[in-house]
Amino acid sequence: MNMHDEHVTPGADRVAAGAGQLPGTPPRTLLLVDDEQNILAALKRLLRRDQYHILTAGSGQEGLDVLASHPVDVIVSDQRMPGMLGADFLRKAKLLYPQTIRIMLSGYTELQAVTDAVNEGAIFKFLTKPWEDHQLREHIAEAFRLKGIADDNVRLNDQLREVNLALAAANASMQMLVHQQQHQISRDEVSLGIARELLQFLPLPVIGLDDEGMIAFINTAAAALFERGAALLGNEAALVLPHLFADKGIADGAQHLAAIDGQPYAVAIYPMGAHSQSRGSLVTLSRCGAAS
């Protein structure tokens, strides 16, 4: 097998592909395929100044072997070679390594074969032998520029895909958190409804006060105890029920006796908020043996 792996050294005369390469990035790799060793040597001498990493092969099959073991950016292949024509080699290269940019260089004007390969997308450009040095270098530089753009697009698409995946994961996490919070709110609402229902139908008279002493709740037993139970809501407890609170006040935790319709009741005030975010007080009225 006649293959060479050559790292060319920087030259003073650079074309765009070499001069535009960012410091620290790996050199662009060029594969030259021709069965004539003098042609390969001439091409390497011409392109040495352009800082390409140059690989060579003496046939289409050797070219495929090189592609299987080395990442290659641009391929320049002869058309007339023994065993496999350049167009057939470039077709296989496109099939196996579609990311490569492929150029045909030939002294034979087999237009139909070349046209077919171009139409199939196997060939980026077709150049004839003998070549014009500056033109050949410019065409190869253009091929490397296109390959660089394609590589950047792949890299940006990969980064975009990673960002989209991260956003999707964050969105899923946020939706799960919102669902959990909604579920907790629903459970709290159910618990609150059950608690209100229990208080509502509790046989013990219960009055709920907000943190300013206003009557915010009165259960069925308490409403039955006072003729105007419904009218008490939204009023200041010390004003509408002075016989319960005017003398003793509404201090949280206070307990005292009061008379309701001549019957003695123990008035107990329980502050809320010790184990929840509720504010205000609950007042229970328990009938007892004697009024104060």
C-alpha positions in Angstrom: 0.0 0.0 0.0 1.4 3.4 -1.0 0.3 5.9 1.6 2.0 8.8 3.3 1.1 10.8 6.4 2.9 14.1 6.3 2.6 17.2 8.6 3.5 20.1 6.5 5.3 23.1 8.1 4.0 26.6 8.0 5.1 28.7 5.0 5.2 32.4 4.4 2.6 32.3 1.6 -0.7 31.2 3.1 -4.2 31.0 1.5 -7.4 31.6 3.4 -7.8 28.0 4.7 -4.4 28.1 6.4 -4.2 31.7 7.4 -7.8 31.7 8.7 -7.2 28.8 11.1 -7.6 29.7 14.7 -4.5 29.1 17.0 -4.7 25.9 18.9 -7.1 24.2 16.5 -6.0 20.9 14.8 -4.8 21.4 11.2 -7.2 20.8 8.4 -6.7 17.4 6.8 -6.3 17.0 3.0 -6.3 13.6 1.2 -4.6 13.4 -2.2 -5.4 10.3 -4.3 -3.6 9.6 -7.5 -1.8 6.5 -8.9 1.1 8.7 -10.2 3.7 9.3 -7.5 5.1 12.3 -9.3 1.7 14.0 -9.3 1.3 13.4 -5.6 4.8 14.8 -4.9 4.1 17.9 -7.0 0.8 18.5 -5.2 2.4 18.1 -1.8 5.2 20.6 -2.8 2.5 23.1 -4.0 0.3 22.8 -1.0 3.0 22.6 1.7 2.9 26.3 2.3 -0.8 26.2 3.2 -0.5 24.4 6.5 -2.6 21.4 5.6 -2.2 18.0 7.2 -1.6 16.0 4.0 -2.4 12.3 3.5 -1.9 10.5 0.2 -3.1 7.3 -1.4 -2.2 5.6 -4.7 -5.6 4.2 -5.6 -9.3 4.5 -4.7 -9.1 1.5 -2.3 -6.1 3.0 -0.6 -8.1 6.2 -0.3 -10.9 4.4 1.4 -8.5 2.7 3.8 -7.1 6.2 4.7 -10.6 7.5 5.3 -11.4 4.6 7.6 -8.4 5.4 9.9 -8.1 9.2 9.6 -10.6 12.1 9.9 -10.4 13.9 6.5 -11.9 17.3 5.6 -11.1 17.6 1.8 -10.4 15.0 -0.8 -8.6 15.7 -4.1 -8.8 12.6 -6.4 -7.6 11.7 -9.9 -10.3 10.2 -12.2 -8.3 7.6 -14.2 -6.9 5.1 -11.8 -6.5 1.3 -11.9 -9.0 -0.8 -10.1 -11.5 2.1 -9.2 -12.2 5.2 -11.1 -12.1 8.5 -9.2 -15.8 9.1 -9.7 -16.6 5.7 -8.1 -14.2 6.4 -5.3 -15.7 9.7 -4.6 -19.2 8.2 -4.7 -18.2 5.7 -2.0 -16.5 8.5 0.0 -19.7 10.5 -0.1 -21.7 7.5 1.1 -19.4 6.6 3.9 -18.1 10.0 4.9 -20.6 12.6 3.7 -19.0 15.4 5.7 -16.0 15.5 3.4 -15.6 18.0 0.6 -14.7 16.2 -2.6 -12.7 17.5 -5.7 -11.8 15.7 -8.9 -8.6 16.4 -10.7 -8.1 14.7 -14.0 -6.5 15.0 -17.4 -9.3 13.0 -19.0 -12.5 14.7 -20.1 -14.9 11.9 -19.5 -17.7 14.4 -19.3 -20.6 12.0 -18.7 -19.0 10.3 -15.7 -18.0 13.6 -14.3 -21.4 15.1 -14.9 -23.1 12.2 -13.3 -20.9 12.4 -10.2 -21.5 16.2 -9.9 -25.2 15.8 -10.2 -25.2 13.1 -7.5 -23.3 15.5 -5.2 -20.3 13.3 -5.1 -18.0 16.0 -6.5 -17.8 19.6 -5.3 -15.5 20.8 -8.2 -13.9 19.3 -11.3 -10.5 20.6 -12.2 -8.4 19.5 -15.2 -4.7 18.6 -15.6 -2.4 20.3 -16.0 -3.6 22.6 -13.3 -2.8 26.3 -12.6 -1.2 26.5 -9.2 -2.9 29.6 -7.9 -6.3 28.4 -9.1 -5.9 24.9 -7.6 -4.9 26.4 -4.2 -7.8 28.8 -4.2 -10.3 26.0 -5.0 -8.9 23.8 -2.2 -9.0 26.8 0.2 -12.6 27.4 -0.7 -13.4 23.7 0.0 -11.8 24.1 3.4 -13.8 27.2 4.1 -17.0 25.4 3.3 -16.0 22.5 5.5 -15.2 24.9 8.3 -18.7 26.5 8.0 -20.3 23.0 7.9 -18.3 22.0 11.1 -19.4 25.2 12.8 -23.0 24.5 11.9 -22.8 21.0 13.4 -21.1 22.3 16.5 -23.7 25.1 16.9 -26.6 22.6 16.3 -25.1 20.3 18.9 -24.9 23.2 21.4 -28.4 24.3 20.6 -29.6 20.7 21.1 -27.9 20.6 24.5 -29.5 23.9 25.5 -32.9 22.7 24.3 -32.5 19.5 26.3 -31.5 21.5 29.4 -34.4 23.8 28.9 -36.8 20.9 28.5 -35.5 19.3 31.7 -35.8 22.6 33.6 -39.3 23.0 32.2 -40.3 19.5 33.2 -38.9 20.1 36.7 -40.8 23.3 37.0 -44.0 21.7 35.8 -43.5 18.9 38.3 -43.0 21.5 41.1 -46.1 23.5 40.0 -48.1 20.3 39.9 -46.9 19.4 43.4 -47.7 22.9 44.7 -51.2 22.7 43.1 -51.7 19.3 44.6 -50.7 20.7 48.0 -53.0 23.7 47.6 -55.8 21.3 46.7 -55.2 19.2 49.8 -55.0 22.3 51.9 -58.3 23.5 50.5 -59.9 20.1 51.2 -58.5 20.1 54.7 -59.7 23.7 55.3 -63.2 22.7 54.0 -63.3 19.7 56.3 -62.2 21.9 59.2 -64.8 24.5 58.5 -67.5 21.9 58.1 -66.5 20.3 61.4 -66.6 23.7 63.2 -69.9 24.5 61.5 -71.8 21.5 62.8 -69.9 21.1 66.1 -72.5 21.1 68.9 -70.3 23.5 70.9 -70.9 27.2 70.0 -67.8 28.6 68.2 -67.0 32.1 67.1 -64.0 33.0 64.9 -62.3 36.4 65.2 -59.7 37.9 62.9 -56.6 39.5 64.3 -58.4 42.9 64.7 -61.2 41.4 66.8 -63.8 41.3 64.0 -66.2 38.4 63.8 -65.2 36.3 60.8 -67.0 33.0 61.5 -69.9 31.8 63.6 -71.0 28.2 63.6 -74.6 26.8 63.6 -74.6 26.2 67.4 -73.4 29.8 68.0 -75.9 31.3 65.6 -78.7 29.4 67.4 -77.5 30.8 70.7 -77.9 34.4 69.5 -81.1 35.6 67.8 -79.2 37.7 65.3 -76.3 35.3 64.7 -76.0 36.0 61.0 -75.9 39.8 61.6 -72.9 39.4 63.8 -70.5 38.6 60.9 -68.1 41.4 60.0 -68.7 43.3 63.2 -66.3 44.1 66.0 -66.9 41.4 68.7 -66.5 43.8 71.7 -69.3 46.1 70.2 -71.9 43.6 69.1 -71.3 41.1 72.0 -70.3 43.4 74.8 -71.7 41.0 77.5 -69.1 38.5 76.4 -66.0 40.7 75.7 -66.5 44.3 76.8 -65.5 43.7 80.4 -62.9 41.0 80.0 -61.5 42.0 76.6 -60.5 39.6 73.9 -57.0 38.7 75.0 -55.7 35.5 73.4 -55.8 32.6 75.9 -58.2 34.4 78.3 -61.0 32.5 79.9 -63.9 34.0 81.8 -67.6 33.5 82.6 -70.5 35.3 81.0 -74.3 35.2 81.0 -76.2 34.5 77.8 -80.0 34.7 78.2 -79.6 34.2 81.9 -77.5 31.1 81.5 -73.8 30.9 82.6 -71.3 30.1 79.9 -67.5 29.7 80.1 -65.9 31.8 77.4 -62.5 30.5 76.2 -60.4 32.3 73.6 -57.8 30.2 71.7 -55.1 32.0 69.6 -54.5 30.7 66.1 -51.1 30.6 64.3 -49.0 28.6 66.7 -48.9 25.7 64.2 -50.1 27.3 61.0 -50.2 30.6 59.1 -53.7 31.4 60.4 -54.3 34.5 62.4 -57.0 35.6 64.8 -58.7 33.6 67.6 -61.4 30.9 68.1 -63.9 31.6 70.9 -65.8 28.7 72.4 -68.9 29.0 74.6 -69.5 26.2 77.1 -72.5 26.2 79.3 -71.6 25.7 83.0 -73.2 25.7 86.4 -73.1 29.4 87.5 -72.5 32.8 85.9 -69.9 35.2 87.3 
